[in-house]
Amino acid sequence: MGGGDDSTFDPKQGLRILDFSNPNKVELAKTLRKACIDDGFLYLTNHGIDEKLLDDALVDIKRFFDLPMEEKMKCLHDKNHRGYTLFAEEILDLVNQKEGDTKEGYYVGWDVPEDHPMASKPLHGPNQWPSEEVLPGWRSAMEKYYFEFLKLGHRVASLIALALELRPDFFEKMFTTPMAAMRPLHYEAIHSKPEEGIFGSGAHSDYGLLTILLTDETGGLQICKDKFAKPQVWEDVPPIKGALIVNLGDMLERWTNGLFRSTLHRVLTKGVDRYSMAYFYDPNFDTMVECLPTCCSASNPARYAPMTSGEHLLKMYHKTDKSFDVTAKPHGFDDLPTSNSQKNEL
């Protein structure tokens, strides 16, 4: 798929803007394909989620993180990777970071009752919630945001399929019980100091299929389009009111044989509190991730071995989250680590 008008590229912003109100799906798919190959990041406008709902989400995120620590600790994340994650718990850049990310977070996923057979799988189970007395209406609000973003993820995935010259419903069967995770985040009012290894969020690429990001107007997100450049060149991705930011993950890079880009990004905080919500749109645990037929040929064979999405995510969580215990549930993958040492290399 090539050609087409690229009028949605805004050199002032540095990234393409995908206007979902455009009824021409072929044109949208062409723009998306260019963004996926060149940048791995794009802005999404007229996406169908009301701007007031996005504003409300940012208010609700702050409501939780403003709670006393003793209340937040009652929701400390569990073996299913659901609930509150502590400040500095993650080290996303194992080379350059001297301490954990200067942020705290909260995981909300596809809710599976504890007595359901699916709850035996890693990363599956019930969500955790603060009590209604402590935070009235918070659970219902988060559940509403979760499914609004899930619906949007389906629409973006359909367009990605078109951009890869596949049927628009190609990914549909892979999202019947998805590992989609929504993560409200609070970055502390700290000045990042890259030269001292202190980051709001260390340099990393996301693990899954794609990420949809809502952020406040503070800024701080940066991307490095060429991860092999020395020195690395970092570009700001400023927030656009009402727009969402979409970026691709490692799983889609594997699926497309390296055609679509999973781009390095980081957050540098500026001494003020920053709030955002990342929605990780990831498929069913047992989905097989292997080179798509439109992305390989005799002259361009598959570069990556087939792997289930669950296996891939477990490895990545274990690598960057010092509190994540990959052995908390049986996983069935013989090559996964059996300890949670930061020295482990995957």
C-alpha angles and dihedrals in degrees: 000000000000145000123044134125116301096195091130091072111106111194090195091062095035094220134080119259116222110205107203092195089074105106092202102095093181091057091046091050091052092052091046092050091054091049091049093050098041106033115002086219134081143160119249118208133179086021096156098251109118114246091228090057089053091050090049090051092057090050091050092048090056091048091063098043090049090063119108112269091247090062094046091050090059085069096045109156117270138209089287092059092247126136138020123000119200130243111273092008095127128063104190097170105051092181104049106025119096093185138011125287111288092238143088126213149180130223123217118178144166102309115238119176114241092242094051116108090235090061088076090072120092114261091021128110144081123323121245121234138186112245119275089238092057098041112016115208095000096119095049091047093051092047089052092051091046094058095040090057092043090057090049090049089056090054093049091047090052090054091047088055090053090048088056092049092250131127111284090239094051095116096037098095090051093063104057092112101007130190088229109154129193116205123190109201137198120196113201120240092261130131108240114229109196091180088059096042095253115136137164084223123358122235112282144134119239118257107224142050101292141333128221112202130200113188138173123242095269097095126201102140113128133179134203109207094190109046091182095056117115110238098023116235115222123201127194120243102202119201118255115208111251094006127110125215119231125194134175125242136220092261092062091046088056092046092052095045091245095309094115116052130238099199130208113246138170141177124238112193122213105211095277131094114268127197129195142152122222119198112201106203103202130161133240116306095248097045110132112231109205133143113296115239092241092054103056139049141162089282093041107040124185112285098195132059116240113267135171117249090239093055091049095050094046091054093049096046090050092051098054108025112070093197097050113108110202090191094059089103132019109269107178095223111125096198098054118110121261097210135051099229119149087221091066115113120208 
